[in-house]
Amino acid sequence: MDLILPSIDGFEILTRLKADQNWRSIPVLILSNLGRQEDVDRAMSLGAEGFMIKANFTLDEIVQRVKEILDVE
């Protein structure tokens, strides 16, 4: 999930997902161009499984991380 979205930011979506018993177990990987340590720390404290800065990773690396999180090959 990105953090910069049109009507509600990713932090708020993450907060709502993790607060809802039906949705909290869904793993969320943050994929954003925001890369300040405070953004990473905030996302992780809200329950994100990981944080990747878009510009620092290839599509293959992103796919590999998603597979790791979902425990699939």
PDB file of N, CA, C and O in Angstrom:
ATOM      1  N   MET A   1       0.839  -1.164   0.000  1.00  0.00           N
ATOM      2  CA  MET A   1       0.000   0.000   0.000  1.00  0.00           C
ATOM      3  C   MET A   1       0.890   1.236   0.000  1.00  0.00           C
ATOM      4  O   MET A   1       1.924   1.271   0.667  1.00  0.00           O
ATOM      5  N   ASP A   2       0.488   2.220  -0.735  1.00  0.00           N
ATOM      6  CA  ASP A   2       1.199   3.488  -0.724  1.00  0.00           C
ATOM      7  C   ASP A   2       0.704   4.318   0.451  1.00  0.00           C
ATOM      8  O   ASP A   2      -0.359   4.046   1.010  1.00  0.00           O
ATOM      9  N   LEU A   3       1.468   5.315   0.819  1.00  0.00           N
ATOM     10  CA  LEU A   3       1.065   6.203   1.908  1.00  0.00           C
ATOM     11  C   LEU A   3       0.365   7.452   1.398  1.00  0.00           C
ATOM     12  O   LEU A   3      -0.476   8.028   2.088  1.00  0.00           O
ATOM     13  N   ILE A   4       0.714   7.865   0.190  1.00  0.00           N
ATOM     14  CA  ILE A   4       0.106   9.058  -0.384  1.00  0.00           C
ATOM     15  C   ILE A   4      -1.009   8.609  -1.326  1.00  0.00           C
ATOM     16  O   ILE A   4      -0.763   8.075  -2.407  1.00  0.00           O
ATOM     17  N   LEU A   5      -2.238   8.843  -0.878  1.00  0.00           N
ATOM     18  CA  LEU A   5      -3.415   8.444  -1.629  1.00  0.00           C
ATOM     19  C   LEU A   5      -4.345   9.643  -1.758  1.00  0.00           C
ATOM     20  O   LEU A   5      -4.211  10.602  -0.996  1.00  0.00           O
ATOM     21  N   PRO A   6      -5.284   9.615  -2.703  1.00  0.00           N
ATOM     22  CA  PRO A   6      -6.084  10.804  -2.988  1.00  0.00           C
ATOM     23  C   PRO A   6      -6.972  11.321  -1.861  1.00  0.00           C
ATOM     24  O   PRO A   6      -6.970  12.524  -1.598  1.00  0.00           O
ATOM     25  N   SER A   7      -7.721  10.469  -1.192  1.00  0.00           N
ATOM     26  CA  SER A   7      -8.686  11.005  -0.231  1.00  0.00           C
ATOM     27  C   SER A   7      -8.363  10.682   1.218  1.00  0.00           C
ATOM     28  O   SER A   7      -8.837  11.371   2.121  1.00  0.00           O
ATOM     29  N   ILE A   8      -7.571   9.655   1.457  1.00  0.00           N
ATOM     30  CA  ILE A   8      -7.199   9.267   2.813  1.00  0.00           C
ATOM     31  C   ILE A   8      -5.784   8.705   2.726  1.00  0.00           C
ATOM     32  O   ILE A   8      -5.467   7.973   1.789  1.00  0.00           O
ATOM     33  N   ASP A   9      -4.940   9.036   3.681  1.00  0.00           N
ATOM     34  CA  ASP A   9      -3.561   8.564   3.547  1.00  0.00           C
ATOM     35  C   ASP A   9      -3.409   7.119   4.027  1.00  0.00           C
ATOM     36  O   ASP A   9      -4.255   6.590   4.749  1.00  0.00           O
ATOM     37  N   GLY A  10      -2.327   6.510   3.614  1.00  0.00           N
ATOM     38  CA  GLY A  10      -2.072   5.116   3.936  1.00  0.00           C
ATOM     39  C   GLY A  10      -1.969   4.846   5.425  1.00  0.00           C
ATOM     40  O   GLY A  10      -2.327   3.761   5.884  1.00  0.00           O
ATOM     41  N   PHE A  11      -1.488   5.813   6.184  1.00  0.00           N
ATOM     42  CA  PHE A  11      -1.420   5.628   7.635  1.00  0.00           C
ATOM     43  C   PHE A  11      -2.816   5.419   8.222  1.00  0.00           C
ATOM     44  O   PHE A  11      -3.013   4.564   9.087  1.00  0.00           O
ATOM     45  N   GLU A  12      -3.774   6.201   7.749  1.00  0.00           N
ATOM     46  CA  GLU A  12      -5.142   6.084   8.264  1.00  0.00           C
ATOM     47  C   GLU A  12      -5.773   4.758   7.839  1.00  0.00           C
ATOM     48  O   GLU A  12      -6.468   4.117   8.628  1.00  0.00           O
ATOM     49  N   ILE A  13      -5.533   4.351   6.600  1.00  0.00           N
ATOM     50  CA  ILE A  13      -6.057   3.055   6.152  1.00  0.00           C
ATOM     51  C   ILE A  13      -5.458   1.935   6.985  1.00  0.00           C
ATOM     52  O   ILE A  13      -6.174   1.034   7.422  1.00  0.00           O
ATOM     53  N   LEU A  14      -4.153   1.984   7.207  1.00  0.00           N
ATOM     54  CA  LEU A  14      -3.482   0.969   8.014  1.00  0.00           C
ATOM     55  C   LEU A  14      -4.051   0.942   9.431  1.00  0.00           C
ATOM     56  O   LEU A  14      -4.285  -0.129   9.990  1.00  0.00           O
ATOM     57  N   THR A  15      -4.270   2.108  10.001  1.00  0.00           N
ATOM     58  CA  THR A  15      -4.856   2.195  11.342  1.00  0.00           C
ATOM     59  C   THR A  15      -6.229   1.537  11.378  1.00  0.00           C
ATOM     60  O   THR A  15      -6.534   0.776  12.296  1.00  0.00           O
ATOM     61  N   ARG A  16      -7.045   1.828  10.392  1.00  0.00           N
ATOM     62  CA  ARG A  16      -8.399   1.261  10.340  1.00  0.00           C
ATOM     63  C   ARG A  16      -8.367  -0.255  10.120  1.00  0.00           C
ATOM     64  O   ARG A  16      -9.130  -0.992  10.746  1.00  0.00           O
ATOM     65  N   LEU A  17      -7.492  -0.712   9.238  1.00  0.00           N
ATOM     66  CA  LEU A  17      -7.384  -2.153   8.992  1.00  0.00           C
ATOM     67  C   LEU A  17      -6.994  -2.908  10.254  1.00  0.00           C
ATOM     68  O   LEU A  17      -7.591  -3.931  10.589  1.00  0.00           O
ATOM     69  N   LYS A  18      -5.995  -2.398  10.944  1.00  0.00           N
ATOM     70  CA  LYS A  18      -5.485  -3.097  12.121  1.00  0.00           C
ATOM     71  C   LYS A  18      -6.422  -2.982  13.317  1.00  0.00           C
ATOM     72  O   LYS A  18      -6.311  -3.759  14.265  1.00  0.00           O
ATOM     73  N   ALA A  19      -7.342  -2.024  13.283  1.00  0.00           N
ATOM     74  CA  ALA A  19      -8.314  -1.865  14.369  1.00  0.00           C
ATOM     75  C   ALA A  19      -9.526  -2.775  14.191  1.00  0.00           C
ATOM     76  O   ALA A  19     -10.277  -3.003  15.139  1.00  0.00           O
ATOM     77  N   ASP A  20      -9.715  -3.290  12.987  1.00  0.00           N
ATOM     78  CA  ASP A  20     -10.878  -4.111  12.678  1.00  0.00           C
ATOM     79  C   ASP A  20     -10.517  -5.589  12.802  1.00  0.00           C
ATOM     80  O   ASP A  20      -9.617  -6.075  12.116  1.00  0.00           O
ATOM     81  N   GLN A  21     -11.212  -6.289  13.669  1.00  0.00           N
ATOM     82  CA  GLN A  21     -10.924  -7.697  13.928  1.00  0.00           C
ATOM     83  C   GLN A  21     -10.985  -8.553  12.658  1.00  0.00           C
ATOM     84  O   GLN A  21     -10.252  -9.534  12.542  1.00  0.00           O
ATOM     85  N   ASN A  22     -11.840  -8.195  11.720  1.00  0.00           N
ATOM     86  CA  ASN A  22     -11.986  -8.965  10.488  1.00  0.00           C
ATOM     87  C   ASN A  22     -10.841  -8.752   9.502  1.00  0.00           C
ATOM     88  O   ASN A  22     -10.629  -9.576   8.613  1.00  0.00           O
ATOM     89  N   TRP A  23     -10.109  -7.664   9.651  1.00  0.00           N
ATOM     90  CA  TRP A  23      -9.084  -7.294   8.674  1.00  0.00           C
ATOM     91  C   TRP A  23      -7.677  -7.263   9.238  1.00  0.00           C
ATOM     92  O   TRP A  23      -6.717  -7.241   8.469  1.00  0.00           O
ATOM     93  N   ARG A  24      -7.522  -7.261  10.546  1.00  0.00           N
ATOM     94  CA  ARG A  24      -6.204  -7.018  11.155  1.00  0.00           C
ATOM     95  C   ARG A  24      -5.143  -8.046  10.810  1.00  0.00           C
ATOM     96  O   ARG A  24      -3.953  -7.736  10.873  1.00  0.00           O
ATOM     97  N   SER A  25      -5.534  -9.254  10.451  1.00  0.00           N
ATOM     98  CA  SER A  25      -4.539 -10.282  10.146  1.00  0.00           C
ATOM     99  C   SER A  25      -3.988 -10.184   8.723  1.00  0.00           C
ATOM    100  O   SER A  25      -3.051 -10.903   8.376  1.00  0.00           O
ATOM    101  N   ILE A  26      -4.554  -9.312   7.905  1.00  0.00           N
ATOM    102  CA  ILE A  26      -4.058  -9.135   6.542  1.00  0.00           C
ATOM    103  C   ILE A  26      -2.714  -8.416   6.599  1.00  0.00           C
ATOM    104  O   ILE A  26      -2.623  -7.316   7.145  1.00  0.00           O
ATOM    105  N   PRO A  27      -1.671  -9.029   6.040  1.00  0.00           N
ATOM    106  CA  PRO A  27      -0.367  -8.368   6.060  1.00  0.00           C
ATOM    107  C   PRO A  27      -0.343  -7.170   5.103  1.00  0.00           C
ATOM    108  O   PRO A  27      -0.857  -7.241   3.987  1.00  0.00           O
ATOM    109  N   VAL A  28       0.257  -6.086   5.556  1.00  0.00           N
ATOM    110  CA  VAL A  28       0.343  -4.868   4.751  1.00  0.00           C
ATOM    111  C   VAL A  28       1.805  -4.507   4.558  1.00  0.00           C
ATOM    112  O   VAL A  28       2.547  -4.326   5.524  1.00  0.00           O
ATOM    113  N   LEU A  29       2.208  -4.405   3.301  1.00  0.00           N
ATOM    114  CA  LEU A  29       3.540  -3.943   2.941  1.00  0.00           C
ATOM    115  C   LEU A  29       3.408  -2.520   2.433  1.00  0.00           C
ATOM    116  O   LEU A  29       2.650  -2.259   1.499  1.00  0.00           O
ATOM    117  N   ILE A  30       4.131  -1.607   3.036  1.00  0.00           N
ATOM    118  CA  ILE A  30       4.117  -0.216   2.583  1.00  0.00           C
ATOM    119  C   ILE A  30       5.124  -0.087   1.451  1.00  0.00           C
ATOM    120  O   ILE A  30       6.280  -0.489   1.585  1.00  0.00           O
ATOM    121  N   LEU A  31       4.680   0.471   0.346  1.00  0.00           N
ATOM    122  CA  LEU A  31       5.513   0.724  -0.829  1.00  0.00           C
ATOM    123  C   LEU A  31       5.308   2.187  -1.186  1.00  0.00           C
ATOM    124  O   LEU A  31       4.286   2.558  -1.763  1.00  0.00           O
ATOM    125  N   SER A  32       6.273   3.004  -0.843  1.00  0.00           N
ATOM    126  CA  SER A  32       6.086   4.448  -0.944  1.00  0.00           C
ATOM    127  C   SER A  32       7.372   5.145  -1.346  1.00  0.00           C
ATOM    128  O   SER A  32       8.461   4.581  -1.234  1.00  0.00           O
ATOM    129  N   ASN A  33       7.238   6.363  -1.810  1.00  0.00           N
ATOM    130  CA  ASN A  33       8.412   7.199  -2.045  1.00  0.00           C
ATOM    131  C   ASN A  33       8.785   7.986  -0.797  1.00  0.00           C
ATOM    132  O   ASN A  33       9.850   8.600  -0.741  1.00  0.00           O
ATOM    133  N   LEU A  34       7.908   7.968   0.203  1.00  0.00           N
ATOM    134  CA  LEU A  34       8.272   8.565   1.484  1.00  0.00           C
ATOM    135  C   LEU A  34       9.293   7.653   2.140  1.00  0.00           C
ATOM    136  O   LEU A  34       9.095   6.439   2.199  1.00  0.00           O
ATOM    137  N   GLY A  35      10.366   8.215   2.626  1.00  0.00           N
ATOM    138  CA  GLY A  35      11.390   7.358   3.191  1.00  0.00           C
ATOM    139  C   GLY A  35      12.009   7.875   4.473  1.00  0.00           C
ATOM    140  O   GLY A  35      13.018   7.347   4.940  1.00  0.00           O
ATOM    141  N   ARG A  36      11.404   8.910   5.044  1.00  0.00           N
ATOM    142  CA  ARG A  36      11.939   9.418   6.308  1.00  0.00           C
ATOM    143  C   ARG A  36      11.787   8.356   7.379  1.00  0.00           C
ATOM    144  O   ARG A  36      10.810   7.607   7.388  1.00  0.00           O
ATOM    145  N   GLN A  37      12.735   8.294   8.266  1.00  0.00           N
ATOM    146  CA  GLN A  37      12.703   7.288   9.324  1.00  0.00           C
ATOM    147  C   GLN A  37      11.424   7.376  10.138  1.00  0.00           C
ATOM    148  O   GLN A  37      10.900   6.355  10.584  1.00  0.00           O
ATOM    149  N   GLU A  38      10.919   8.583  10.335  1.00  0.00           N
ATOM    150  CA  GLU A  38       9.681   8.725  11.110  1.00  0.00           C
ATOM    151  C   GLU A  38       8.493   8.094  10.377  1.00  0.00           C
ATOM    152  O   GLU A  38       7.577   7.581  11.020  1.00  0.00           O
ATOM    153  N   ASP A  39       8.497   8.128   9.037  1.00  0.00           N
ATOM    154  CA  ASP A  39       7.429   7.471   8.272  1.00  0.00           C
ATOM    155  C   ASP A  39       7.534   5.957   8.410  1.00  0.00           C
ATOM    156  O   ASP A  39       6.529   5.275   8.612  1.00  0.00           O
ATOM    157  N   VAL A  40       8.750   5.437   8.301  1.00  0.00           N
ATOM    158  CA  VAL A  40       8.980   4.002   8.449  1.00  0.00           C
ATOM    159  C   VAL A  40       8.558   3.563   9.848  1.00  0.00           C
ATOM    160  O   VAL A  40       7.817   2.592   9.999  1.00  0.00           O
ATOM    161  N   ASP A  41       9.023   4.269  10.856  1.00  0.00           N
ATOM    162  CA  ASP A  41       8.700   3.924  12.246  1.00  0.00           C
ATOM    163  C   ASP A  41       7.195   3.962  12.500  1.00  0.00           C
ATOM    164  O   ASP A  41       6.647   3.083  13.165  1.00  0.00           O
ATOM    165  N   ARG A  42       6.541   4.973  11.971  1.00  0.00           N
ATOM    166  CA  ARG A  42       5.092   5.098  12.180  1.00  0.00           C
ATOM    167  C   ARG A  42       4.349   3.940  11.533  1.00  0.00           C
ATOM    168  O   ARG A  42       3.463   3.345  12.147  1.00  0.00           O
ATOM    169  N   ALA A  43       4.707   3.617  10.292  1.00  0.00           N
ATOM    170  CA  ALA A  43       4.043   2.515   9.591  1.00  0.00           C
ATOM    171  C   ALA A  43       4.248   1.196  10.326  1.00  0.00           C
ATOM    172  O   ALA A  43       3.313   0.412  10.484  1.00  0.00           O
ATOM    173  N   MET A  44       5.454   0.963  10.766  1.00  0.00           N
ATOM    174  CA  MET A  44       5.742  -0.293  11.465  1.00  0.00           C
ATOM    175  C   MET A  44       5.008  -0.350  12.798  1.00  0.00           C
ATOM    176  O   MET A  44       4.509  -1.406  13.187  1.00  0.00           O
ATOM    177  N   SER A  45       4.938   0.774  13.499  1.00  0.00           N
ATOM    178  CA  SER A  45       4.237   0.779  14.786  1.00  0.00           C
ATOM    179  C   SER A  45       2.730   0.597  14.620  1.00  0.00           C
ATOM    180  O   SER A  45       2.048   0.158  15.546  1.00  0.00           O
ATOM    181  N   LEU A  46       2.214   0.936  13.441  1.00  0.00           N
ATOM    182  CA  LEU A  46       0.790   0.753  13.164  1.00  0.00           C
ATOM    183  C   LEU A  46       0.469  -0.660  12.685  1.00  0.00           C
ATOM    184  O   LEU A  46      -0.699  -1.005  12.507  1.00  0.00           O
ATOM    185  N   GLY A  47       1.503  -1.479  12.477  1.00  0.00           N
ATOM    186  CA  GLY A  47       1.267  -2.872  12.133  1.00  0.00           C
ATOM    187  C   GLY A  47       1.670  -3.314  10.745  1.00  0.00           C
ATOM    188  O   GLY A  47       1.333  -4.426  10.338  1.00  0.00           O
ATOM    189  N   ALA A  48       2.389  -2.472   9.994  1.00  0.00           N
ATOM    190  CA  ALA A  48       2.853  -2.885   8.670  1.00  0.00           C
ATOM    191  C   ALA A  48       3.847  -4.034   8.795  1.00  0.00           C
ATOM    192  O   ALA A  48       4.610  -4.101   9.759  1.00  0.00           O
ATOM    193  N   GLU A  49       3.834  -4.926   7.828  1.00  0.00           N
ATOM    194  CA  GLU A  49       4.759  -6.062   7.798  1.00  0.00           C
ATOM    195  C   GLU A  49       6.128  -5.643   7.274  1.00  0.00           C
ATOM    196  O   GLU A  49       7.135  -6.298   7.544  1.00  0.00           O
ATOM    197  N   GLY A  50       6.155  -4.565   6.536  1.00  0.00           N
ATOM    198  CA  GLY A  50       7.410  -4.091   5.969  1.00  0.00           C
ATOM    199  C   GLY A  50       7.219  -2.744   5.322  1.00  0.00           C
ATOM    200  O   GLY A  50       6.098  -2.260   5.165  1.00  0.00           O
ATOM    201  N   PHE A  51       8.336  -2.143   4.948  1.00  0.00           N
ATOM    202  CA  PHE A  51       8.318  -0.811   4.347  1.00  0.00           C
ATOM    203  C   PHE A  51       9.391  -0.789   3.269  1.00  0.00           C
ATOM    204  O   PHE A  51      10.564  -1.030   3.552  1.00  0.00           O
ATOM    205  N   MET A  52       8.996  -0.504   2.044  1.00  0.00           N
ATOM    206  CA  MET A  52       9.945  -0.422   0.938  1.00  0.00           C
ATOM    207  C   MET A  52       9.810   0.932   0.269  1.00  0.00           C
ATOM    208  O   MET A  52       8.701   1.391  -0.008  1.00  0.00           O
ATOM    209  N   ILE A  53      10.937   1.567   0.014  1.00  0.00           N
ATOM    210  CA  ILE A  53      10.946   2.840  -0.702  1.00  0.00           C
ATOM    211  C   ILE A  53      11.006   2.514  -2.194  1.00  0.00           C
ATOM    212  O   ILE A  53      11.959   1.889  -2.659  1.00  0.00           O
ATOM    213  N   LYS A  54       9.995   2.936  -2.934  1.00  0.00           N
ATOM    214  CA  LYS A  54       9.844   2.562  -4.337  1.00  0.00           C
ATOM    215  C   LYS A  54      11.122   2.713  -5.144  1.00  0.00           C
ATOM    216  O   LYS A  54      11.505   1.811  -5.890  1.00  0.00           O
ATOM    217  N   ALA A  55      11.769   3.834  -4.997  1.00  0.00           N
ATOM    218  CA  ALA A  55      12.933   4.141  -5.824  1.00  0.00           C
ATOM    219  C   ALA A  55      14.130   3.239  -5.541  1.00  0.00           C
ATOM    220  O   ALA A  55      15.066   3.186  -6.338  1.00  0.00           O
ATOM    221  N   ASN A  56      14.110   2.534  -4.421  1.00  0.00           N
ATOM    222  CA  ASN A  56      15.263   1.731  -4.017  1.00  0.00           C
ATOM    223  C   ASN A  56      15.175   0.259  -4.417  1.00  0.00           C
ATOM    224  O   ASN A  56      16.111  -0.502  -4.176  1.00  0.00           O
ATOM    225  N   PHE A  57      14.057  -0.149  -5.027  1.00  0.00           N
ATOM    226  CA  PHE A  57      13.858  -1.565  -5.316  1.00  0.00           C
ATOM    227  C   PHE A  57      13.336  -1.768  -6.726  1.00  0.00           C
ATOM    228  O   PHE A  57      12.603  -0.936  -7.260  1.00  0.00           O
ATOM    229  N   THR A  58      13.726  -2.889  -7.321  1.00  0.00           N
ATOM    230  CA  THR A  58      13.186  -3.268  -8.622  1.00  0.00           C
ATOM    231  C   THR A  58      11.848  -3.952  -8.425  1.00  0.00           C
ATOM    232  O   THR A  58      11.501  -4.349  -7.313  1.00  0.00           O
ATOM    233  N   LEU A  59      11.101  -4.087  -9.506  1.00  0.00           N
ATOM    234  CA  LEU A  59       9.819  -4.785  -9.432  1.00  0.00           C
ATOM    235  C   LEU A  59      10.020  -6.218  -8.960  1.00  0.00           C
ATOM    236  O   LEU A  59       9.229  -6.717  -8.159  1.00  0.00           O
ATOM    237  N   ASP A  60      11.054  -6.883  -9.438  1.00  0.00           N
ATOM    238  CA  ASP A  60      11.322  -8.254  -9.002  1.00  0.00           C
ATOM    239  C   ASP A  60      11.586  -8.337  -7.499  1.00  0.00           C
ATOM    240  O   ASP A  60      11.143  -9.281  -6.845  1.00  0.00           O
ATOM    241  N   GLU A  61      12.298  -7.363  -6.952  1.00  0.00           N
ATOM    242  CA  GLU A  61      12.567  -7.350  -5.511  1.00  0.00           C
ATOM    243  C   GLU A  61      11.285  -7.125  -4.714  1.00  0.00           C
ATOM    244  O   GLU A  61      11.098  -7.706  -3.644  1.00  0.00           O
ATOM    245  N   ILE A  62      10.424  -6.293  -5.236  1.00  0.00           N
ATOM    246  CA  ILE A  62       9.146  -6.041  -4.569  1.00  0.00           C
ATOM    247  C   ILE A  62       8.288  -7.301  -4.580  1.00  0.00           C
ATOM    248  O   ILE A  62       7.703  -7.674  -3.563  1.00  0.00           O
ATOM    249  N   VAL A  63       8.218  -7.950  -5.735  1.00  0.00           N
ATOM    250  CA  VAL A  63       7.447  -9.194  -5.841  1.00  0.00           C
ATOM    251  C   VAL A  63       8.010 -10.242  -4.888  1.00  0.00           C
ATOM    252  O   VAL A  63       7.244 -10.950  -4.234  1.00  0.00           O
ATOM    253  N   GLN A  64       9.325 -10.353  -4.800  1.00  0.00           N
ATOM    254  CA  GLN A  64       9.942 -11.320  -3.896  1.00  0.00           C
ATOM    255  C   GLN A  64       9.561 -11.037  -2.444  1.00  0.00           C
ATOM    256  O   GLN A  64       9.274 -11.962  -1.685  1.00  0.00           O
ATOM    257  N   ARG A  65       9.558  -9.766  -2.060  1.00  0.00           N
ATOM    258  CA  ARG A  65       9.190  -9.411  -0.678  1.00  0.00           C
ATOM    259  C   ARG A  65       7.730  -9.752  -0.391  1.00  0.00           C
ATOM    260  O   ARG A  65       7.402 -10.240   0.691  1.00  0.00           O
ATOM    261  N   VAL A  66       6.857  -9.493  -1.360  1.00  0.00           N
ATOM    262  CA  VAL A  66       5.432  -9.846  -1.187  1.00  0.00           C
ATOM    263  C   VAL A  66       5.303 -11.353  -1.015  1.00  0.00           C
ATOM    264  O   VAL A  66       4.562 -11.812  -0.146  1.00  0.00           O
ATOM    265  N   LYS A  67       6.006 -12.122  -1.820  1.00  0.00           N
ATOM    266  CA  LYS A  67       5.966 -13.582  -1.696  1.00  0.00           C
ATOM    267  C   LYS A  67       6.459 -14.027  -0.328  1.00  0.00           C
ATOM    268  O   LYS A  67       5.895 -14.946   0.266  1.00  0.00           O
ATOM    269  N   GLU A  68       7.506 -13.385   0.176  1.00  0.00           N
ATOM    270  CA  GLU A  68       8.019 -13.722   1.512  1.00  0.00           C
ATOM    271  C   GLU A  68       6.970 -13.453   2.582  1.00  0.00           C
ATOM    272  O   GLU A  68       6.751 -14.271   3.475  1.00  0.00           O
ATOM    273  N   ILE A  69       6.337 -12.316   2.480  1.00  0.00           N
ATOM    274  CA  ILE A  69       5.318 -11.951   3.472  1.00  0.00           C
ATOM    275  C   ILE A  69       4.144 -12.921   3.435  1.00  0.00           C
ATOM    276  O   ILE A  69       3.608 -13.307   4.474  1.00  0.00           O
ATOM    277  N   LEU A  70       3.751 -13.310   2.220  1.00  0.00           N
ATOM    278  CA  LEU A  70       2.630 -14.222   2.067  1.00  0.00           C
ATOM    279  C   LEU A  70       3.030 -15.687   2.199  1.00  0.00           C
ATOM    280  O   LEU A  70       2.180 -16.577   2.200  1.00  0.00           O
ATOM    281  N   ASP A  71       4.334 -15.925   2.310  1.00  0.00           N
ATOM    282  CA  ASP A  71       4.876 -17.280   2.457  1.00  0.00           C
ATOM    283  C   ASP A  71       4.487 -18.171   1.282  1.00  0.00           C
ATOM    284  O   ASP A  71       4.024 -19.299   1.453  1.00  0.00           O
ATOM    285  N   VAL A  72       4.691 -17.622   0.075  1.00  0.00           N
ATOM    286  CA  VAL A  72       4.438 -18.384  -1.151  1.00  0.00           C
ATOM    287  C   VAL A  72       5.690 -18.386  -2.008  1.00  0.00           C
ATOM    288  O   VAL A  72       6.575 -17.549  -1.832  1.00  0.00           O
ATOM    289  N   GLU A  73       5.761 -19.322  -2.928  1.00  0.00           N
ATOM    290  CA  GLU A  73       6.931 -19.422  -3.809  1.00  0.00           C
ATOM    291  C   GLU A  73       6.658 -18.845  -5.157  1.00  0.00           C
ATOM    292  O   GLU A  73       7.536 -18.848  -6.019  1.00  0.00           O
TER     293      GLU A  73
END
